Amino acid sequence: MKCWCLIVVWMLSTFLAVAQKQDTVKTIKDVPESLQKMVEKMTSQKEKKNNDAELEIDGLVIDATRTKSGKEFYNLFYNQWSAPSHARNYSIFIIEKPFRLINTLIEIKINETTVYRALLQPRTAYIEQIALQAVEQTAFYLANYEEIMRQLEGEDQSGSGIY
């Protein structure tokens, strides 16, 4: 019992001694101007990087087709595609799903938002027509994306939470 009491007393005294010890780190008041500029530059670059947290690889067109007709659609879409100049931070997914008999369902998604959906038949003229429509619809969506987001986040869409 005496041993435990001595250990507790010793721990308390050490803790109090450390707490009462003065700060041993000296502060330098006169810092060279070049060092101050370098520190300011580094902090501003850090803040800029935090503000510009964007996707570095954008504008990807990802192929998730399964059939020959789907691959043909993808190739036609990709060859005709040119993104709007101000569009950024997006990926395009071309997804093919089986449907009845020889038809398949083609979906185009931009960042998980379905933009275009059509039934695809294995006829070249029809595939070219559908690919052209898909390119136009996708380009229209990306061109108006900022306006759409502004409308969705607008005052009339945000409620007070009271029914």
C-alpha positions in Angstrom: 0.0 0.0 0.0 2.9 2.4 0.8 4.4 1.6 -2.5 1.3 2.7 -4.4 1.0 5.9 -2.4 4.6 6.7 -3.2 4.0 6.1 -6.9 0.9 8.3 -7.0 2.7 11.1 -5.0 5.7 10.9 -7.4 3.4 11.0 -10.5 1.6 14.1 -9.2 4.8 15.9 -8.3 6.2 15.2 -11.8 3.0 16.4 -13.4 3.0 19.6 -11.4 6.7 20.2 -12.1 6.1 19.8 -15.9 3.1 22.1 -15.7 5.0 24.8 -13.9 8.0 24.7 -16.2 8.3 27.7 -18.4 8.2 27.5 -22.2 11.7 26.8 -23.5 10.9 27.7 -27.2 12.3 31.1 -28.1 10.3 33.1 -30.6 12.1 35.0 -33.3 10.5 38.4 -33.8 12.7 39.6 -36.7 12.0 37.3 -39.6 13.6 38.1 -43.0 11.3 39.6 -45.5 12.0 36.9 -48.1 11.0 34.2 -45.7 7.7 36.0 -44.9 7.0 36.3 -48.7 7.7 32.6 -49.2 5.4 31.6 -46.3 2.6 33.8 -47.6 3.0 32.4 -51.1 2.8 28.8 -49.8 -0.3 29.5 -47.8 -2.0 31.2 -50.7 -1.2 28.2 -52.9 -2.7 25.9 -50.3 -5.9 27.9 -50.1 -6.1 28.0 -53.9 -5.8 24.3 -54.1 -8.5 23.8 -51.5 -10.8 26.1 -53.5 -10.1 24.4 -56.8 -11.0 20.9 -55.7 -12.1 19.8 -59.1 -12.0 16.6 -61.1 -8.8 16.7 -63.1 -9.9 14.2 -65.7 -13.2 15.3 -67.1 -15.0 14.8 -70.4 -14.6 11.0 -70.4 -16.9 9.0 -72.7 -17.2 5.6 -71.1 -18.3 2.6 -73.2 -20.6 0.1 -71.4 -22.2 -1.4 -74.5 -22.6 -5.2 -75.0 -23.6 -5.9 -78.6 -22.2 -5.0 -82.1 -25.0 -2.5 -82.6 -24.1 -0.9 -79.2 -20.4 -0.7 -80.2 -21.4 0.9 -83.5 -23.6 3.4 -81.6 -20.7 4.2 -79.3 -18.3 4.7 -82.2 -20.7 7.0 -84.0 -21.4 9.0 -80.9 -17.7 9.3 -80.0 -16.8 10.4 -83.5 -19.5 13.1 -83.6 -19.0 14.3 -80.0 -17.5 17.7 -79.3 -18.1 19.1 -75.8 -19.3 22.7 -75.2 -16.3 25.0 -74.4 -17.4 25.9 -70.8 -18.5 22.4 -69.8 -16.3 20.8 -67.1 -16.3 18.1 -64.4 -18.4 15.6 -66.2 -18.2 12.1 -67.5 -20.5 10.5 -70.1 -21.6 6.9 -69.7 -23.1 5.1 -72.7 -24.9 2.1 -71.2 -26.6 -0.7 -73.2 -29.2 -2.9 -71.6 -30.9 -5.9 -73.2 -34.5 -5.5 -74.3 -37.0 -7.6 -76.3 -35.8 -9.8 -79.1 -33.1 -8.0 -81.1 -33.7 -4.5 -79.6 -31.5 -3.0 -76.8 -32.0 0.0 -74.7 -29.3 2.7 -74.9 -28.9 5.2 -72.0 -26.6 8.1 -71.9 -25.8 9.4 -68.4 -23.8 12.4 -67.4 -22.6 12.1 -63.9 -25.3 9.6 -63.1 -28.1 11.7 -64.5 -29.9 10.1 -67.4 -29.9 12.5 -70.3 -30.9 10.3 -73.2 -32.7 7.0 -73.6 -33.7 5.2 -76.8 -34.4 1.7 -78.2 -31.6 0.6 -80.5 -32.3 -1.6 -83.5 -29.6 -3.3 -85.5 -30.0 -1.1 -88.6 -27.1 1.1 -89.6 -29.2 4.1 -90.8 -31.3 4.0 -87.6 -28.2 3.8 -85.4 -26.7 6.8 -87.2 -29.9 8.8 -86.6 -30.1 7.8 -82.9 -26.4 8.7 -82.4 -26.9 12.2 -83.9 -29.9 12.8 -81.7 -28.0 11.6 -78.6 -25.0 13.9 -79.4 -27.4 16.9 -79.7 -29.3 16.1 -76.5 -26.1 15.5 -74.6 -24.5 18.8 -75.8 -27.7 20.7 -75.0 -27.7 19.3 -71.5 -24.1 20.2 -70.9 -24.6 23.7 -72.4 -27.5 24.4 -70.0 -26.1 22.5 -67.0 -25.3 25.6 -64.9 -28.7 27.1 -65.6 -30.4 23.8 -64.6 -28.4 23.6 -61.3 -29.2 27.3 -60.5 -32.9 26.6 -61.0 -32.9 23.4 -58.9 -31.1 25.3 -56.0 -33.4 28.3 -56.4 -35.5 29.8 -53.7 -38.7 28.2 -55.0 -37.2 24.7 -54.8 -35.8 25.1 -51.3 -38.5 24.8 -48.7 -38.6 25.8 -45.0 -39.2 22.3 -43.9 -42.7 23.2 -42.6 -45.6 21.5 -44.3 
